[in-house]
Amino acid sequence: MLTTKLHLTLRRAVLATLLAASSSLALADPLAYHVEIDTSAFSGAGFLDFAFIAGNSPAPGASATLSNFSGAFGALESQEGSVSGSLPGTLTFGNSGAYNDWFHNVTLGGKFGFNIVFGGDFLNTSGNAGTTFGVGLLDATATSYLGNINGNLLQFELTPLNGGLPASIAGSTYASIASISAVPEASEWMMLTGGLALIGFALRRRQSVTPA
């Protein structure tokens, strides 16, 4: 009986360690996010403006890859700088240009969504300037912002490695119609799956132990 209790205690300790490790992973800045924009309060034609802009001084290289688009996207209006791809496929932004922008026609009244993954040298190269990724919604005249009259609905601030401070990614929304959620990476899914498997194993073993 004592041996059985020791084995159960050991398994619970291992499980607690794995779950603690997965929790710490979830607290770190992820690289992948899902963005949703709800335009149900508006109607007619409009534009979504995607911009990826580096700081004033030379910024370490950074990239933003957008995919899994949903919503009533129309034709491309204009593109500028280091951006390539097509909708509804994949867009890839770099920060090498002074202004990297993708301006796209949309039909308002529904929801728009996409996934975004960040990467590049900023993650492990020191620098004093970061890069900003922003999304704005404009009316049919392309002169007035919707959702946030002051500009972008949401932004991501990419801050490079700086001395003893690690690189970071901070996402912010500036309108109730926009939301940002983290997309778990493969390593986090594996850790979570492993933890759940250990829980199931421990429960089965516990049920198989009969009282002395």
N, C-alpha and C positions, 0 to 999 in steps of 0.2 A: 504493500500500500504506500509506503514511504517513497519507494522508487517511482511509482506512478505519479505521485504528487510532484516529485522533483522534475520529472520529464514534462509535466504540464506547465510547471513554473518556467522551465527553460524555453519551451515553445512560446509561451506568452511574452517572455522577455524579448525573444527574437522578433516576434510579430510587432511588439511595441516599437522596437528599434527601426524596423522597416517602415512602419507608418509614420514615425517621426521624420525619417529621411524624406519620404514622399511629401510631407507637409512643408518641409524646408524648401524642396524643389518648387513647390507651387508658389511660394512667396517670392522667389526670384523673378526678375523681369522676363516674361516670355518673349519670344521672337515673332510669334504668330498671333493674329487677332482676327476677329470677325466684326464687321461694321454693318450697322443697319440704319437706314434713313427713311423715316415715314413722312411721305408728302401728301397724306390724305386730306390735310387742311387746305391744300392748294389744287388748282386745276389748270389745264391748258399746257402750253409748251414751256420749257425751261431749260436750264443747263446745269450740269454738275461739273465743277472745276476741281481737278486733282493737281496739286502742285507739290514739288519736292525741292526745297531751297536750302542751300548751305549757308552758314554764317558768313560774316564780312571777311574774316581772316581765313586763310586756307584751312579747310576742314578735312579730317580723314575721310577716306572713301566710304560711301554708304549706298545701299540699294534698297528698293522697296518693290516687291513683286506682288501684283494684285491678280486675283483669280476668282473663280466661282461666282461670277456676276449674276445677279438676278434683278428684275425690274424692267420697266419699259424704256430701254435705251434706244435711241434713234441713230442718226449718223454722226460721225466725228465732225466737229466744227473746226478745231484747230489743234495743233500740237507744236511744242517748241522745246528745244534743248535735248537733254539726254533722256529720251523716253521712246520706247518701241513696243510693238505688239498691236493687238487689235481686240475689239470687243465683239462677241462675248467671250473671247479667249483669255489671254494673259497680257497684262501690261507690266513692263519692267522699267523702273525709274532709276537713274543714277544721279549723283549730285555733282558731276563734273562741270556742268553748265551753270551759268549765272542764274538762269531761270528755266526750270524744267517743268513743263505744264502740259496737261491733257484736258481739253475743253470739249465736252460732249453734249449733244442734244438729248433731252429726255422728255417724256410725257408725264406730267405731274398727276397726282391723285392716288398713287399706290406706294408700295414699299420698294426700296432699293437695298441691295446687300452685296457684299464682297468680302473675300478674305485677303489679308495682307501679311506678308512675311518680310521682316527686315534682316539685313545682313551687311557684310562689308568690313573694311579695315577698322572702322570706328570701335569695333568690339575689342580689339587688342592692340590698337595703335594710339599713343598719347596725342592729345591735341587740345587746343583752347576753344575751338569753335565747333558747334554742333550742326545738325541738319534738321529741318522741320518738314514734316509731311502734313498737308492740310487739305480739307475737302470743303468747298463752298457750294451753295445752291443759289442760283440766280433766276430771275424772271425771264420772260421771252425777249425782253429788250437787252438782256445781258448787262444792265446798268444798276439793278437793285438786288441786294441780297435778300433771300427768304429764310425764315427760321431764326436768323441772327442778323439783324440789320447792320451790325458792325463788321461782318466778314464770315470767316469759316464756321461751319457747324461743329467741326472737331479738328483736333491736331494731335500729332505725335511728335514729341521732342526727343531726338536722338543725341545723347551726350556721350562723347568719346571717353576712353580711358584717360584719366588725368591724375598723375602721381599715384598716390595710394588708393584713389577712388576708382571703382570699377565703372565700366561703361553702363549706361542705363537707357531705358526707353520709357517715357512717360506719356500716356494717352489722356487727353482731356476732351470733354464735350462742352459746347457753349450754347446748346439748344436742346429742348426737351424732345425734339423729333429725331435726335441722333443718339445712338448707343454703341458702346465698344465692349466686347467681351473677349477674354483670352481664349486661345485655342490650345489645348494641351499638346505638348510635343510627344513624340513616340516614346522617349525614355520615361516620361511621366506615366503614360498609359501602361508601360511594362511594369513600372514600380507598383502602380495601383492594382494591376492584375495579379502580380505576385503576392501582394498583401491579402487580396481577397481569397486567393488559393490557399494561403496559409491559414486563414480563418476557417475555411471549409474543412481543411485537414484536421485542424485542432478540434473542431466540433465533432467530426466523425470519430476521432480517437476518444474524445471525452464520452460520447455515447456508448462506445464499445467497452469502456471500463466499468466493471460491476463492483459494487461495494463489497468489501471483505466481510 
